[in-house]
Amino acid sequence: MRAENAVYTHGHHESVLRSHTWRTAANSAAYLLGELTPGARVLDIGCGPGTITADLAALVPEGHVTGVDRAADVVARAREHAAARALENVEFRVGDVNALDFPDDSFDIVHAHQVLQHVGDPVHVLREMRRVCRPGGVVAARDSDYGAFTWFPEVPALDDWQSLYRRVARANGGEPDAGRRLLSWARAAGFTDIRAGAGSWCFAGAEDRAWWSGLWADRTVASVYARLAVEGGHTTREGLDAVAAGWREWATHDTAWFLVPHGEILCHA
């Protein structure tokens, strides 16, 4: 069995889950929704707290959705979320995306949102996703691209944040600019029928910029990412404080705008 050698850069601090629980099928998997059928069997790998997974289950009422994540505590949160929505066609398991515990050809759709950027061998993970997808089914992935993030106004501390985050993520074995690489990874994994595209999140307006800047300011100083950044020699606690202050400064501008681009792939198995 192939073991994961990358470290998950974000961890599951409250500031991280604040972002993850905001995600829905509509704002994070719109490119996939046209592939869903009422009776589809869906696997959602790296499901986190399960908000996208639960939405997918609601969209396949005669089908079944399985969410997999390697963190037991976040899987427990996903189960609670699905139970609160009274969804009976969804289940969650603790598992490793490098060695999925399912037979070949088990699912109609295999989906990963913001997963491939955090694994050591994304091509292998895509091959594993393909293995458990039935012939003619769909393997779907969406990942952000940190190098392409852009914002206004040009607060210098956010340049420092972008450079720092990319250094830390790569030192942890991941690829923060995954979005632009999804098509090449899918071809390397053996897919030939691939529809590649892009999507985005955009944060502007008082409420959005306060939320986005606040979670990143908190993540910068209090999450696993903060510890890894310092212990890895990439910055100091003072450096992190300066970046967090930059995030809060950015949010004070009433013209503040932040774009998060994503690569997206739909691959027919």
BAFI-3210 file (N, C-alpha, C; in Angstrom, 3 decimals, decimal comma, padded with zeros to 6 digits):
// residues 269
n [1|2|3|4|5|6|7|8|9|10|11|12|13|14|15|16|17|18|19|20|21|22|23|24|25|26|27|28|29|30|31|32|33|34|35|36|37|38|39|40|41|42|43|44|45|46|47|48|49|50|51|52|53|54|55|56|57|58|59|60|61|62|63|64|65|66|67|68|69|70|71|72|73|74|75|76|77|78|79|80|81|82|83|84|85|86|87|88|89|90|91|92|93|94|95|96|97|98|99|100|101|102|103|104|105|106|107|108|109|110|111|112|113|114|115|116|117|118|119|120|121|122|123|124|125|126|127|128|129|130|131|132|133|134|135|136|137|138|139|140|141|142|143|144|145|146|147|148|149|150|151|152|153|154|155|156|157|158|159|160|161|162|163|164|165|166|167|168|169|170|171|172|173|174|175|176|177|178|179|180|181|182|183|184|185|186|187|188|189|190|191|192|193|194|195|196|197|198|199|200|201|202|203|204|205|206|207|208|209|210|211|212|213|214|215|216|217|218|219|220|221|222|223|224|225|226|227|228|229|230|231|232|233|234|235|236|237|238|239|240|241|242|243|244|245|246|247|248|249|250|251|252|253|254|255|256|257|258|259|260|261|262|263|264|265|266|267|268|269]
n.u [000,845|000,581|001,933|000,940|003,030|002,983|002,326|-000,629|-001,207|-002,943|-004,330|-006,910|-007,892|-010,173|-010,395|-009,816|-011,851|-013,940|-013,809|-014,048|-016,607|-018,215|-018,355|-020,238|-022,108|-022,990|-021,308|-018,812|-018,673|-019,972|-019,338|-019,562|-022,203|-023,949|-023,385|-024,564|-026,961|-030,235|-029,991|-027,297|-024,180|-021,897|-018,608|-016,903|-013,886|-011,533|-013,343|-013,708|-015,562|-017,971|-019,945|-020,177|-020,428|-022,853|-024,619|-024,347|-025,496|-028,149|-028,794|-028,835|-031,175|-032,133|-029,862|-026,587|-024,167|-020,789|-018,527|-015,096|-012,401|-009,202|-009,010|-010,254|-011,698|-012,818|-014,391|-016,310|-017,618|-018,703|-020,562|-022,357|-023,299|-024,654|-026,601|-028,055|-029,299|-030,977|-030,353|-030,408|-029,061|-026,306|-022,987|-020,083|-016,592|-013,460|-010,471|-007,818|-006,780|-004,880|-005,082|-007,821|-010,507|-012,264|-013,859|-012,858|-014,486|-016,686|-018,193|-020,215|-019,488|-016,556|-015,213|-013,171|-012,409|-010,242|-008,118|-006,003|-003,902|-002,726|-001,513|001,204|001,600|-000,187|-000,904|-000,942|-003,090|-005,202|-005,222|-006,045|-008,573|-009,711|-009,646|-011,665|-013,866|-016,572|-016,413|-016,978|-017,904|-017,391|-014,565|-013,815|-012,229|-011,253|-009,177|-007,584|-005,362|-002,697|-000,628|-001,855|-003,684|-005,188|-005,512|-006,911|-006,783|-003,168|-001,763|001,291|001,933|000,322|001,502|003,752|002,475|001,433|003,796|005,011|003,091|003,159|005,784|005,747|003,743|004,895|007,182|005,966|005,329|003,290|001,507|000,910|000,080|-001,812|-004,094|-003,548|-002,253|-003,885|-004,956|-002,641|-001,832|-004,017|-003,775|-001,316|-002,138|-003,478|-005,934|-007,912|-010,180|-011,030|-012,444|-011,434|-011,394|-012,151|-012,899|-014,054|-013,732|-014,845|-014,204|-015,650|-016,987|-018,338|-019,089|-018,131|-015,355|-014,564|-015,045|-013,373|-010,788|-010,587|-010,614|-008,245|-006,353|-006,563|-005,888|-003,274|-001,849|-002,634|-003,111|-002,311|-000,787|000,550|002,295|003,851|005,020|006,754|008,311|009,463|011,298|010,592|009,573|009,066|007,467|006,915|006,930|004,646|002,702|002,848|001,927|-000,700|-001,686|-001,590|-003,593|-005,843|-005,636|-006,060|-008,802|-009,988|-010,326|-012,743|-012,926|-011,848|-010,984|-010,855|-009,616|-009,952|-008,803|-009,632|-008,597|-010,368|-011,412|-013,114|-013,160|-013,641|-013,943]
n.v [-001,195|002,214|004,824|007,978|010,723|013,400|016,292|017,542|020,788|022,711|021,653|021,217|023,422|025,753|028,039|027,048|025,150|026,921|027,952|025,579|024,583|026,435|025,773|024,606|022,451|024,081|026,394|025,297|023,008|023,296|022,750|020,038|019,296|018,856|016,282|014,595|012,096|010,980|008,430|008,027|006,630|007,919|008,913|010,850|012,072|013,042|014,521|016,240|018,309|017,644|019,193|019,691|017,042|016,259|017,927|016,808|014,320|015,075|015,762|013,412|011,647|009,032|007,628|007,020|008,342|008,391|009,600|010,184|010,658|011,242|012,118|011,381|012,942|014,995|013,544|012,659|015,086|015,481|013,406|014,271|016,592|015,596|014,083|016,080|017,182|015,197|013,252|010,207|008,758|008,821|008,198|008,155|007,592|006,828|007,028|006,396|008,242|007,322|004,614|003,441|001,924|000,214|-001,897|-002,384|-000,371|000,672|003,024|005,612|008,259|009,875|012,115|014,927|017,615|020,235|018,536|017,260|019,052|018,668|016,203|013,830|012,466|013,185|012,087|009,346|009,255|010,092|007,904|005,957|006,924|006,562|003,789|002,939|003,901|003,262|001,921|004,375|006,112|009,116|010,923|013,535|016,605|019,439|022,146|024,822|027,525|028,820|030,486|032,015|033,559|036,723|040,180|043,267|046,217|046,526|045,282|045,027|043,006|040,865|039,912|038,836|036,873|035,169|034,211|032,965|031,011|029,317|028,369|026,938|024,995|023,515|022,556|020,805|018,778|019,101|020,687|023,849|025,298|023,809|023,930|024,723|022,499|020,296|019,189|018,162|016,308|014,559|013,527|012,214|010,261|008,576|009,189|009,977|011,138|014,081|016,896|020,034|022,930|026,028|027,682|029,984|031,642|034,687|037,330|040,086|043,226|044,220|042,193|039,775|040,311|040,726|038,216|036,484|037,627|037,516|034,745|033,938|035,561|034,553|031,860|032,158|032,688|030,814|028,158|024,742|025,239|027,632|026,696|024,876|026,618|028,136|026,181|024,963|026,794|028,832|031,310|033,654|033,969|036,664|037,403|036,048|037,391|039,884|039,295|038,493|040,913|042,320|041,049|041,888|044,621|044,826|044,214|046,486|048,270|049,722|049,074|046,601|043,485|040,098|037,388|033,954|031,614|028,468|025,338|022,889|019,578|017,153|013,855|011,127|007,799]
n.w [000,000|-000,863|000,988|002,313|001,907|002,173|004,172|005,600|005,054|006,204|008,467|011,002|012,375|013,935|012,316|009,828|009,404|009,394|006,872|005,327|005,977|004,813|002,188|-000,572|-002,802|-004,831|-004,781|-005,009|-006,578|-008,986|-011,646|-011,825|-011,450|-013,597|-014,342|-012,576|-011,780|-010,710|-009,482|-008,964|-007,863|-005,713|-004,856|-002,558|-002,071|000,461|002,020|004,177|006,463|005,297|003,947|001,170|000,368|001,573|000,177|-002,376|-001,886|-001,457|-004,020|-005,416|-004,924|-005,210|-005,234|-003,836|-001,604|-000,641|001,675|002,221|004,414|005,874|008,475|011,528|013,381|011,859|010,137|011,922|012,394|009,866|009,747|011,717|010,516|008,232|009,509|010,783|008,626|007,971|006,073|004,439|002,581|002,598|003,669|005,816|005,948|007,508|005,780|003,351|000,630|-001,090|-001,162|-001,675|-000,004|-001,559|-003,970|-007,440|-009,924|-008,461|-008,271|-009,810|-010,032|-009,019|-006,842|-006,020|-004,034|-003,653|-002,911|-004,350|-004,352|-001,925|-001,670|-001,975|-004,354|-006,803|-009,277|-008,864|-007,040|-008,681|-010,424|-008,643|-008,013|-010,514|-010,659|-008,900|-010,116|-012,296|-015,660|-018,092|-016,219|-014,189|-013,200|-011,137|-010,374|-008,483|-007,885|-006,179|-007,167|-005,972|-006,829|-008,715|-007,386|-006,874|-005,926|-004,660|-002,692|-003,240|-000,833|000,754|002,654|001,948|-000,351|000,856|002,354|000,290|-000,947|001,255|001,978|-000,280|-000,160|002,269|001,785|-000,315|000,943|002,621|000,954|-000,881|-003,665|-004,215|-006,441|-007,837|-009,465|-012,169|-013,027|-013,168|-015,580|-016,838|-014,927|-015,016|-017,615|-017,322|-015,590|-017,218|-018,357|-021,189|-022,198|-021,365|-019,863|-019,358|-017,323|-015,651|-012,573|-010,035|-006,837|-005,488|-003,376|-002,124|-000,993|002,188|004,105|002,967|002,654|005,294|006,394|004,835|005,151|007,902|008,552|007,338|008,632|011,234|010,760|009,980|012,301|014,212|013,442|012,347|010,091|010,822|012,812|011,320|009,509|011,081|012,478|010,296|009,500|007,797|008,427|011,126|014,358|014,634|011,982|011,077|012,561|011,333|008,769|009,359|010,320|007,950|006,465|007,924|007,562|004,773|004,644|005,586|003,556|001,503|-001,105|-001,381|-002,866|-003,786|-005,581|-006,101|-008,081|-009,682|-011,026|-012,950|-013,620|-015,580|-016,031|-018,102|-017,321]
ca.u [000,000|001,332|001,664|000,990|004,227|002,767|001,660|-001,734|-000,694|-003,889|-004,872|-008,354|-008,206|-011,487|-010,331|-009,843|-013,201|-014,805|-013,804|-014,518|-018,052|-018,879|-018,394|-021,437|-022,015|-023,220|-020,178|-017,536|-018,726|-020,965|-018,907|-019,879|-023,615|-024,609|-023,076|-025,302|-028,271|-030,898|-029,575|-025,838|-023,328|-020,869|-017,567|-016,315|-012,673|-011,112|-014,647|-013,726|-016,756|-019,096|-021,009|-020,355|-020,895|-024,279|-025,325|-024,376|-026,480|-029,485|-028,998|-028,998|-032,062|-032,282|-028,515|-025,883|-022,906|-019,840|-017,454|-013,901|-011,369|-008,278|-009,080|-011,436|-012,507|-013,589|-015,412|-017,391|-018,375|-019,461|-021,721|-023,300|-023,913|-025,615|-027,716|-028,859|-030,084|-031,830|-030,012|-030,252|-028,348|-024,909|-022,194|-018,730|-015,601|-012,063|-009,737|-006,652|-007,041|-003,867|-005,466|-009,241|-010,966|-013,440|-013,523|-012,850|-015,760|-017,728|-018,939|-020,483|-018,751|-015,568|-015,020|-012,200|-012,352|-009,090|-007,404|-004,784|-002,818|-002,183|-000,966|002,545|001,584|-001,551|-001,171|-001,349|-004,432|-006,132|-005,334|-006,848|-009,941|-010,172|-009,833|-012,946|-014,935|-016,984|-016,182|-017,974|-018,184|-016,693|-013,646|-013,856|-011,358|-011,164|-008,145|-007,195|-004,036|-002,263|000,196|-002,718|-004,536|-004,933|-006,325|-006,768|-005,550|-001,939|-001,160|002,538|001,952|-000,326|002,549|004,548|001,652|001,368|005,105|005,211|002,221|003,629|006,993|005,372|003,008|005,824|008,025|005,144|005,139|002,151|001,687|-000,126|-000,406|-002,359|-005,155|-003,031|-001,626|-004,844|-005,041|-001,431|-001,879|-005,016|-003,187|-000,300|-002,840|-004,007|-007,214|-007,845|-011,406|-010,949|-012,922|-010,739|-011,911|-011,774|-013,945|-013,434|-014,425|-014,471|-014,629|-015,716|-018,079|-017,936|-019,243|-017,222|-013,942|-014,331|-015,000|-012,197|-009,570|-010,566|-010,214|-006,824|-005,570|-006,544|-005,150|-001,860|-001,174|-003,141|-003,397|-001,172|000,030|001,421|003,369|004,736|005,762|007,831|009,200|010,190|012,269|010,140|009,290|009,066|006,173|006,727|006,568|003,247|001,885|002,823|001,040|-002,075|-002,061|-001,836|-004,933|-006,860|-005,550|-006,720|-010,251|-010,497|-010,557|-014,088|-012,796|-011,082|-011,479|-009,909|-010,006|-009,362|-009,097|-009,525|-008,680|-011,413|-011,362|-014,075|-012,481|-014,467|-013,128]
ca.v [000,000|003,456|005,684|009,403|011,345|014,842|016,761|018,450|022,086|023,534|021,099|021,392|024,502|026,368|028,980|026,241|024,604|028,051|027,992|024,325|024,411|027,391|025,220|023,893|021,951|025,203|027,326|024,591|021,849|023,565|022,118|018,615|019,023|018,332|014,853|013,819|011,521|010,703|007,180|007,888|006,254|008,963|008,894|012,163|011,830|014,242|015,191|017,226|018,310|017,004|020,055|019,379|015,653|016,237|018,513|015,814|013,303|015,632|015,860|012,054|011,084|007,589|007,070|006,923|009,080|008,013|010,558|009,600|011,589|010,514|012,660|010,820|013,970|015,738|012,604|012,716|016,320|015,265|012,570|015,125|017,507|014,843|013,709|017,277|017,393|014,016|012,553|008,783|008,102|009,242|007,634|008,700|006,645|007,228|006,265|006,972|008,408|006,588|003,201|003,466|000,608|-000,137|-002,700|-001,717|-000,068|000,771|004,291|006,310|009,526|009,989|013,565|015,437|019,076|020,750|017,385|016,893|019,962|018,309|014,844|013,742|011,903|013,369|011,193|008,069|009,408|010,070|006,516|005,242|007,376|005,898|002,347|002,664|004,464|002,300|002,352|005,344|007,046|010,400|011,338|014,999|017,231|020,912|022,625|026,212|027,789|029,927|031,418|032,859|034,409|038,145|040,986|044,712|046,900|045,740|045,325|044,250|041,821|039,749|039,320|037,992|035,697|034,270|033,575|032,095|029,834|028,401|027,701|025,967|023,888|022,660|021,867|019,734|017,733|019,386|021,597|024,870|025,765|022,585|024,170|024,755|021,217|019,185|018,547|017,369|015,157|013,606|012,821|011,307|009,156|007,694|009,627|010,571|011,928|015,040|018,256|020,891|024,288|026,829|028,360|030,907|032,318|036,097|037,909|041,543|043,671|044,276|040,923|038,787|040,590|040,506|036,768|035,899|038,114|037,061|033,344|033,815|036,159|033,592|030,678|032,515|032,711|029,863|026,825|023,871|025,971|028,563|025,920|024,336|027,724|028,524|025,039|024,683|027,847|029,683|032,634|033,726|034,376|038,080|037,436|035,644|038,488|040,940|038,847|038,556|042,326|042,698|040,575|042,751|045,920|044,695|044,195|047,816|049,050|049,435|048,567|045,346|042,445|038,971|036,338|032,624|030,782|027,017|024,444|021,855|018,534|016,071|012,801|009,926|006,608]
ca.w [000,000|-000,930|002,139|002,022|002,467|002,310|005,387|005,292|005,479|006,952|009,690|011,161|013,309|013,708|011,202|008,609|009,264|009,051|005,406|004,744|006,160|003,921|000,836|-000,985|-004,169|-005,746|-004,894|-005,108|-007,477|-010,027|-012,897|-011,747|-011,186|-014,789|-014,487|-011,572|-012,081|-009,425|-008,869|-009,040|-006,732|-005,715|-003,831|-002,339|-001,297|001,167|002,165|005,251|007,310|004,629|003,440|-000,252|000,307|001,895|-000,955|-003,452|-001,513|-001,696|-005,469|-005,976|-003,898|-005,381|-005,258|-002,562|-001,585|000,400|001,904|002,838|004,846|006,755|009,831|012,181|014,038|010,869|009,664|012,914|012,122|008,641|010,098|012,435|009,546|007,424|010,378|011,012|007,408|007,822|004,833|004,706|001,478|002,653|004,759|005,892|006,421|007,604|004,778|002,696|-000,798|-001,838|-001,204|-001,348|000,440|-002,343|-005,160|-008,744|-010,602|-007,439|-008,258|-011,066|-009,978|-007,944|-006,783|-005,043|-003,994|-002,899|-002,362|-005,069|-003,979|-000,619|-001,662|-002,522|-005,709|-007,303|-010,409|-008,275|-006,474|-009,807|-010,890|-007,655|-008,243|-011,739|-010,390|-008,232|-010,951|-013,324|-017,039|-018,523|-015,135|-014,205|-012,143|-011,136|-009,377|-008,506|-006,965|-006,329|-007,722|-005,125|-007,577|-009,545|-006,560|-007,076|-005,018|-004,635|-003,035|-003,193|000,507|000,649|003,512|001,266|-001,194|001,756|002,668|-000,858|-001,090|002,407|001,902|-001,321|000,354|003,311|001,173|-001,068|001,921|003,189|-000,050|-001,739|-004,798|-004,048|-007,746|-008,428|-010,440|-013,547|-013,322|-013,150|-016,888|-017,076|-014,023|-015,509|-018,757|-016,801|-014,935|-018,250|-018,910|-022,535|-022,405|-020,261|-020,064|-018,394|-017,278|-014,490|-011,820|-009,086|-005,755|-005,425|-002,105|-002,170|-000,135|003,597|004,797|002,384|002,922|006,722|006,617|004,185|005,798|009,290|008,688|006,987|009,710|012,339|010,314|009,884|013,602|015,207|012,908|012,064|009,116|011,545|013,450|010,288|008,912|011,994|012,722|009,066|009,252|006,699|008,958|012,586|014,918|014,298|010,569|010,975|013,080|010,328|007,689|009,865|010,343|006,564|006,107|008,539|006,889|003,465|004,821|005,949|002,342|001,004|-002,481|-001,343|-003,791|-003,773|-006,514|-005,913|-009,258|-009,547|-012,158|-012,831|-014,648|-015,650|-016,788|-018,283|-017,065]
c.u [000,877|000,940|001,783|002,218|004,109|002,033|000,539|-001,424|-001,644|-004,240|-006,357|-008,692|-009,564|-011,483|-010,332|-011,249|-014,228|-014,913|-014,438|-016,030|-018,865|-019,124|-019,670|-021,205|-022,170|-021,997|-018,841|-017,539|-019,729|-020,623|-019,299|-021,376|-024,355|-024,364|-023,893|-026,623|-028,914|-030,407|-028,080|-025,226|-022,102|-019,896|-016,943|-015,083|-012,146|-012,300|-014,686|-015,007|-018,042|-020,175|-021,251|-020,936|-022,388|-025,111|-025,431|-025,412|-027,904|-029,812|-029,109|-029,918|-032,283|-030,935|-027,911|-024,552|-022,073|-018,763|-016,310|-012,940|-010,460|-008,316|-010,373|-012,310|-013,356|-014,648|-016,595|-018,245|-019,239|-020,709|-022,781|-024,036|-024,976|-026,836|-028,644|-029,736|-030,993|-031,609|-029,723|-029,452|-026,883|-024,245|-020,790|-017,800|-014,246|-011,282|-008,623|-006,904|-006,024|-004,199|-006,922|-009,757|-012,293|-012,996|-013,459|-014,292|-016,931|-018,649|-019,151|-019,676|-017,806|-015,061|-013,987|-012,152|-011,212|-008,322|-006,043|-003,624|-002,113|-001,565|000,398|002,590|000,175|-001,884|-001,603|-002,767|-005,477|-006,294|-006,193|-008,316|-010,523|-010,460|-011,214|-014,131|-015,286|-016,606|-017,324|-018,372|-017,293|-015,809|-013,520|-012,941|-011,332|-010,136|-007,834|-005,753|-003,482|-001,425|-000,612|-003,697|-004,189|-005,915|-006,038|-007,376|-004,313|-001,219|000,104|002,561|001,263|000,598|003,415|003,787|001,658|002,678|005,353|004,366|002,742|004,896|006,635|004,682|003,940|006,768|007,282|004,846|003,984|002,515|000,587|-000,672|-001,006|-003,330|-004,682|-002,457|-002,619|-004,919|-003,819|-001,393|-002,865|-004,478|-002,127|-000,925|-003,511|-005,353|-006,994|-009,059|-011,553|-011,560|-012,315|-011,297|-011,440|-013,018|-013,276|-014,360|-013,966|-015,064|-014,516|-016,941|-017,712|-017,992|-018,253|-015,772|-013,622|-014,196|-013,711|-010,911|-009,465|-010,114|-008,744|-005,924|-005,454|-005,727|-003,641|-001,149|-001,553|-003,308|-002,133|-000,227|001,004|002,587|004,366|005,593|006,959|008,820|010,012|011,217|011,876|009,858|009,412|007,663|005,881|006,335|005,112|002,321|001,761|001,899|-000,416|-002,564|-002,348|-003,197|-006,002|-006,825|-006,285|-008,236|-010,824|-010,812|-011,931|-014,085|-012,068|-011,787|-010,431|-010,456|-009,226|-009,721|-008,864|-009,435|-009,725|-011,234|-012,520|-013,464|-013,400|-013,570|-013,251]
c.v [001,241|004,340|007,144|010,020|012,860|015,135|017,714|019,818|022,822|022,979|021,384|022,370|025,114|027,307|028,262|025,703|025,698|028,190|026,740|024,162|025,417|026,792|024,418|023,303|023,103|026,083|026,632|023,396|022,049|022,874|020,643|018,337|018,467|016,853|013,979|013,307|011,094|009,448|006,971|007,428|007,161|008,728|010,275|011,979|013,140|015,117|016,248|017,164|017,972|017,892|019,826|017,979|015,564|016,848|017,527|014,731|013,803|015,682|014,500|011,265|009,587|006,879|007,015|007,640|008,610|009,078|009,884|010,713|010,847|011,004|012,211|011,895|014,748|014,840|012,597|013,966|016,153|014,427|013,396|016,056|016,786|014,450|014,901|017,593|016,206|013,301|011,087|008,057|008,527|008,568|008,223|007,655|007,335|006,384|007,069|007,050|007,682|005,115|003,109|002,060|000,244|-000,993|-001,838|-001,445|000,100|001,977|004,830|007,602|009,487|011,429|013,915|016,955|019,516|019,624|017,203|017,823|019,545|016,912|014,826|013,270|012,014|012,465|009,830|008,159|009,417|008,671|005,689|005,650|006,695|004,421|002,063|003,253|003,479|002,805|003,248|006,334|008,271|010,551|012,853|015,539|018,739|021,334|024,079|026,317|029,033|030,944|032,371|033,696|035,877|038,962|042,460|045,200|046,045|045,925|044,464|042,985|040,627|039,122|038,391|036,717|034,698|033,505|032,581|030,832|028,838|027,672|026,618|024,761|022,953|021,915|020,707|018,631|017,957|020,304|022,649|025,423|024,595|022,861|024,098|023,410|020,063|018,461|017,676|016,146|014,109|012,838|011,831|010,093|008,223|008,085|010,231|011,440|012,875|016,367|019,123|022,297|024,999|027,422|029,281|031,184|033,772|036,693|039,434|041,966|043,474|042,908|039,876|039,060|040,419|039,016|036,170|036,341|037,609|035,632|033,165|034,465|035,190|032,356|030,947|032,442|031,559|028,432|025,967|024,541|026,915|027,822|025,402|025,428|028,117|027,380|024,678|025,742|028,805|031,110|032,566|034,063|035,837|038,228|037,060|036,741|039,608|040,573|038,940|040,004|042,825|042,253|041,500|044,157|045,877|044,828|045,555|048,668|048,712|049,018|047,226|044,247|041,356|037,853|035,063|031,772|029,303|026,365|023,375|020,840|017,557|015,019|011,589|008,694|005,611]
c.w [000,000|000,245|001,727|002,681|002,576|003,619|004,991|005,892|006,412|008,330|009,800|012,281|012,961|012,512|009,855|008,376|008,969|007,536|004,820|004,861|005,356|002,542|000,602|-002,370|-005,163|-005,894|-005,102|-006,047|-008,602|-011,344|-012,978|-011,798|-012,396|-015,032|-013,540|-012,136|-010,765|-008,722|-008,804|-007,723|-006,779|-004,562|-003,767|-001,467|-000,717|001,502|003,245|006,057|006,579|004,061|001,944|-000,400|000,557|000,771|-002,110|-003,147|-001,762|-003,176|-006,153|-005,038|-004,017|-005,394|-003,870|-002,677|-000,403|000,479|002,640|003,214|005,824|008,200|010,507|012,808|013,047|010,223|010,635|012,709|010,879|008,921|010,817|011,481|008,715|008,247|010,626|009,807|007,096|006,492|005,131|003,627|001,423|003,849|004,693|006,496|006,576|006,609|004,149|001,200|-001,664|-001,998|-000,766|-001,080|-000,228|-003,521|-006,414|-009,196|-009,638|-007,580|-009,667|-011,166|-008,782|-007,964|-005,711|-005,139|-003,084|-002,212|-003,031|-004,762|-002,701|-000,565|-002,345|-003,962|-006,277|-008,483|-009,893|-007,714|-007,584|-010,381|-009,937|-007,773|-009,480|-011,488|-009,815|-008,990|-012,063|-014,712|-017,522|-017,451|-015,208|-012,971|-012,230|-010,044|-009,589|-007,467|-007,245|-006,816|-007,038|-005,875|-008,423|-008,716|-006,846|-006,256|-005,229|-003,327|-002,754|-001,855|000,494|001,495|002,866|000,225|-000,360|002,107|001,514|-001,038|000,034|002,299|000,877|-000,880|001,354|002,694|000,414|-000,130|002,560|002,181|-000,985|-002,891|-004,756|-005,355|-008,526|-009,559|-011,873|-013,981|-013,466|-014,486|-017,145|-016,173|-014,526|-016,716|-018,299|-016,125|-015,931|-018,813|-020,302|-022,842|-021,220|-020,692|-018,972|-018,459|-016,029|-013,853|-010,816|-007,908|-005,797|-004,158|-002,196|-001,367|001,325|004,283|004,284|002,754|004,413|007,022|006,077|004,872|007,231|009,435|008,325|008,031|010,881|011,973|010,324|011,220|014,523|014,719|012,812|011,073|009,808|012,181|012,422|009,656|009,776|012,189|011,480|008,708|008,145|007,133|010,472|013,060|014,603|012,830|010,354|011,472|012,046|009,167|008,137|009,918|008,933|006,083|006,678|007,931|005,548|003,608|005,175|004,724|001,761|-000,459|-002,528|-002,134|-003,848|-004,655|-006,229|-007,131|-008,982|-010,918|-011,891|-013,952|-014,461|-016,577|-016,894|-018,202|-018,211]
res [m|r|a|e|n|a|v|y|t|h|g|h|h|e|s|v|l|r|s|h|t|w|r|t|a|a|n|s|a|a|y|l|l|g|e|l|t|p|g|a|r|v|l|d|i|g|c|g|p|g|t|i|t|a|d|l|a|a|l|v|p|e|g|h|v|t|g|v|d|r|a|a|d|v|v|a|r|a|r|e|h|a|a|a|r|a|l|e|n|v|e|f|r|v|g|d|v|n|a|l|d|f|p|d|d|s|f|d|i|v|h|a|h|q|v|l|q|h|v|g|d|p|v|h|v|l|r|e|m|r|r|v|c|r|p|g|g|v|v|a|a|r|d|s|d|y|g|a|f|t|w|f|p|e|v|p|a|l|d|d|w|q|s|l|y|r|r|v|a|r|a|n|g|g|e|p|d|a|g|r|r|l|l|s|w|a|r|a|a|g|f|t|d|i|r|a|g|a|g|s|w|c|f|a|g|a|e|d|r|a|w|w|s|g|l|w|a|d|r|t|v|a|s|v|y|a|r|l|a|v|e|g|g|h|t|t|r|e|g|l|d|a|v|a|a|g|w|r|e|w|a|t|h|d|t|a|w|f|l|v|p|h|g|e|i|l|c|h|a]
***
